Every structure is written in structure tokens, then in C-alpha cells.
Amino acid sequence: MQVNPYSVPAASSSADARAQFIRRTYLHLALAVLAFVVVEYLLQQWSGVGALARTMTRGYGWLLVLGGFMFVSGLAEKWARSNTSVGMQYAGLGLYVVAQALLFVPLLYVATRVSSPSLLPSAALVTGLLFAGLTFTAFTSGKDFSFLRGALVVGGFVALGLIAASILFGFNLGVIFSVAMVAFASASILYQTSNVIRNYRTDQHVAAALALFASVTLLLWYVIRIFMSRD
């Protein structure tokens, strides 16, 4: 019986196939980050960005935005994991990048107009250094971080519950929550990087890039929130 070469995780493939898969994954991650920056820049330059930011965060609007984002995220991930269409995989990654850029609109609108001009470059640098350090750790430690999955699932539900409660009851989660979410996003990066090394197939570089991009943007969000709390 002939074995489909793409049914084997990259970890079980040849060294060349595994290296090519990892290069493609991180190339697509870099392109997703670049696309996110471009889309966000265009949105922030739009004359109606202030009205959009206020509409998204007015009343229970932010709760609806988060619900819509979760729905779109699930759809984008499903498309990115498509086994039948490469075009669908890229559509999923593109949809997720645009959804993240829209989600960041209110945060970056305030950050670029109220906070210090050095905030975003500083936050981006810290995020990049943290991501690089966590990636290096995952690749060089030889440890399987899949054990983090259960904690991430539980922590994700707890975080969503606290965010929903803060919107419904009008309280601020504060800097301690942001620090905890930086730790959560860091654990997610370790988990997703471990998946890249061990669990994804060699044809799933788009889906792997999306998973890493999701963790990086989550980390960036809360690093920005921490910097903003200092201003």
C-alpha cells in the first residue's frame, strides 16, 4: 500500500523535507506579520478610523466584536487546514490577518494618538525579542511542550470569562491581567512551536504560520497594554 508522504508529521520526514517545512512556515509567518502591519497602517490612516474605534468599543460593542472575531478565527483556521485547496489555505491566513488588523484598530488608535511615539516601536521590539527567545528555547531544548495544551485551554476560557465580565460590569482588568496574558501568550508560542517541530505535516506550513501568528499577535496586544499602563 502506497503511503501518502504528506500524512507523516514533519518530525518523521527526511531532514530536507523537515527543514523546508520549517523555512516555509516562518516565511509565511513573516509575510503575515508584514501584511498585518500594512493593513493596520492603512486603517490607521483612514479618516474614519476614530469613528470605527469608538463604535467597536461603545457599550457592549466590544463583546460583539470579540464574538465575531472568534467566529472568523475558527473559519480562517478551518480554511488554512484545508487538504483539498491551497488557495483556501491562503484565503484562511489572509482572512485571519485582516481580522486581527481590525481587532487592533481601537488599541492602536489610542496608542498612536495618546501615548508616547516610542510606545509601538518599543512594544514591537519586546514582542520580537520574546518570540525569538521562546522559539530558540523550543527548538534547542528538545522538550515537547504539548503538555501545555490543557492549561492553555483552561486559561483561555478563564481569560475570556474575565474579559466578558469586565465589559458587562464595567471594570478594568489592569496591568496584572496583562502580565498574566503575556505569560499565557508565551506559553502558547512554546506550544505552537512544539507543534511545528513535531505534529504538523509538511504540507501544513500555512496552518502552522497562522497558529504562530495568532500567538504572536496575542503577545503583542498585551505587551502594548503594559506599555500603555505606564504612560
C-alpha positions in Angstrom: 0.0 0.0 0.0 1.4 3.4 -1.0 1.8 5.9 1.8 0.9 9.5 1.3 4.1 11.5 2.1 2.0 14.3 3.4 0.3 12.1 6.0 3.5 12.0 8.0 4.4 14.7 10.5 7.4 16.9 9.6 9.3 15.4 12.6 9.1 11.9 10.9 10.1 13.2 7.4 13.5 13.5 6.0 15.8 16.2 7.2 15.5 18.1 4.0 11.7 18.0 4.0 11.6 19.0 7.6 13.9 21.9 7.1 11.9 23.1 4.0 8.7 22.9 6.0 10.1 25.0 8.9 11.5 27.6 6.4 8.2 27.8 4.7 6.3 28.1 8.0 8.4 31.0 9.3 8.5 32.7 5.9 4.7 32.7 5.8 4.7 33.9 9.4 6.9 36.9 8.4 4.7 37.6 5.4 1.6 37.5 7.7 3.2 40.0 10.1 4.2 42.3 7.2 0.6 42.1 5.8 -0.8 42.9 9.2 1.5 45.9 9.5 0.4 47.2 6.1 -3.3 46.7 6.6 -3.1 48.2 10.1 -1.2 51.2 8.8 -3.8 51.8 6.1 -6.6 51.5 8.6 -5.0 54.0 11.0 -4.5 56.5 8.1 -8.2 56.2 7.1 -10.2 59.3 8.0 -13.0 57.3 9.6 -10.7 55.3 11.9 -11.7 57.3 15.0 -15.4 56.6 14.4 -14.7 52.9 13.8 -12.7 52.6 17.0 -15.4 54.3 19.1 -18.2 52.2 17.5 -16.3 49.0 18.2 -15.8 49.8 21.9 -19.1 51.6 22.7 -21.3 49.8 25.2 -21.4 46.1 24.6 -19.9 46.6 21.1 -16.5 45.2 22.1 -18.2 42.0 23.3 -19.9 41.6 19.8 -16.5 42.4 18.2 -14.8 39.6 20.2 -17.6 37.2 19.4 -17.3 38.0 15.7 -13.5 37.7 15.8 -13.8 34.2 17.4 -16.2 33.1 14.7 -14.0 34.4 11.9 -10.9 32.9 13.6 -12.4 29.5 13.6 -13.4 29.8 9.9 -9.9 31.0 9.0 -8.2 28.2 10.8 -10.5 25.7 9.1 -9.7 27.1 5.7 -6.0 27.2 6.5 -6.1 23.5 7.3 -7.8 22.6 4.0 -6.5 19.4 2.5 -8.0 20.0 -0.9 -7.2 23.6 -1.9 -4.0 25.6 -1.5 -6.0 28.7 -2.4 -8.3 28.0 0.5 -5.4 27.7 2.9 -4.1 31.2 1.8 -7.6 32.6 2.0 -7.8 31.4 5.6 -4.4 33.1 6.5 -5.4 36.3 4.7 -8.8 36.4 6.4 -7.2 36.0 9.8 -4.6 38.7 9.2 -7.4 41.2 8.2 -9.5 40.1 11.2 -6.6 40.7 13.5 -5.8 44.1 12.0 -9.4 45.2 12.5 -9.4 43.9 16.1 -6.3 46.0 16.8 -7.9 49.2 15.5 -9.1 50.7 18.8 -6.0 49.7 20.8 -3.6 51.2 18.2 -5.8 54.3 17.6 -5.3 55.2 21.3 -1.7 54.1 21.4 -0.7 56.2 18.4 -2.6 59.3 19.4 -2.4 59.4 23.2 0.7 57.5 24.3 4.3 58.3 23.6 5.6 57.9 20.0 8.1 55.4 21.2 5.5 53.0 22.6 4.8 51.0 19.5 8.4 50.5 18.4 9.3 49.5 22.0 6.4 47.1 22.3 7.2 45.6 18.9 10.9 45.1 19.9 9.9 43.5 23.2 7.5 41.2 21.4 10.1 40.3 18.8 12.7 39.5 21.4 10.3 37.4 23.5 9.2 35.5 20.4 12.8 34.9 19.3 13.8 33.7 22.8 10.8 31.4 23.1 11.4 30.0 19.6 15.0 29.4 20.4 14.1 27.6 23.6 11.6 25.3 21.9 14.0 24.4 19.1 17.1 23.8 21.3 15.7 22.3 24.5 14.4 19.2 22.7 11.4 19.3 25.1 7.9 18.5 23.9 5.6 21.4 25.1 2.4 19.7 24.1 1.7 19.2 27.8 0.7 22.9 27.9 -2.4 22.3 25.8 -4.7 21.6 28.8 -3.5 24.7 30.7 -3.9 26.8 27.6 -7.5 25.6 27.0 -8.5 26.3 30.6 -6.6 29.5 30.8 -8.2 30.7 27.5 -11.7 30.1 28.9 -10.8 31.9 32.2 -9.4 34.8 30.3 -12.4 35.1 28.0 -14.7 34.9 31.1 -12.8 37.7 32.8 -12.8 39.9 29.6 -16.6 39.4 29.2 -17.2 40.2 32.8 -15.1 43.4 32.6 -17.2 44.5 29.6 -20.5 43.6 31.2 -19.8 45.1 34.6 -17.5 47.9 33.5 -14.3 47.2 35.5 -10.7 47.4 34.4 -8.7 44.2 34.4 -5.5 46.2 35.0 -1.8 45.5 34.4 -1.7 42.3 36.4 -4.1 40.7 34.0 -2.0 42.0 31.1 1.2 40.4 32.6 -0.7 37.1 33.1 -1.8 37.2 29.5 1.8 37.8 28.3 2.7 34.7 30.2 -0.3 32.9 28.6 0.8 34.0 25.1 4.4 33.0 25.8 3.2 29.5 26.8 1.1 29.4 23.6 4.2 30.3 21.5 6.1 27.4 23.1 3.1 25.0 22.5 2.6 26.1 18.9 6.4 26.0 18.1 6.5 22.5 19.6 3.6 21.6 17.2 5.6 22.9 14.3 8.5 20.7 15.2 6.5 17.6 16.0 2.9 17.5 14.8 2.2 19.4 11.6 2.5 17.7 8.2 5.0 19.0 5.7 2.2 20.5 3.6 0.6 22.4 6.5 3.0 25.4 6.6 0.1 27.8 6.1 -1.9 26.5 9.0 1.3 26.4 11.2 2.1 30.0 10.3 -1.5 31.0 11.2 -1.2 29.4 14.6 2.1 31.1 15.3 0.8 34.4 14.1 -2.2 34.2 16.4 0.1 33.7 19.4 2.4 36.5 18.4 -0.4 39.0 18.0 -1.8 38.0 21.3 1.6 38.6 22.9 1.9 42.0 21.1 -1.6 43.1 22.3 -0.8 42.6 26.0 2.8 44.0 25.7 1.2 47.2 24.2 -1.3 47.2 27.1 1.5 47.0 29.6 3.4 49.9 28.0 0.2 52.0 27.8 -0.4 51.4 31.6 3.0 53.1 32.2 2.1 56.3 30.3 
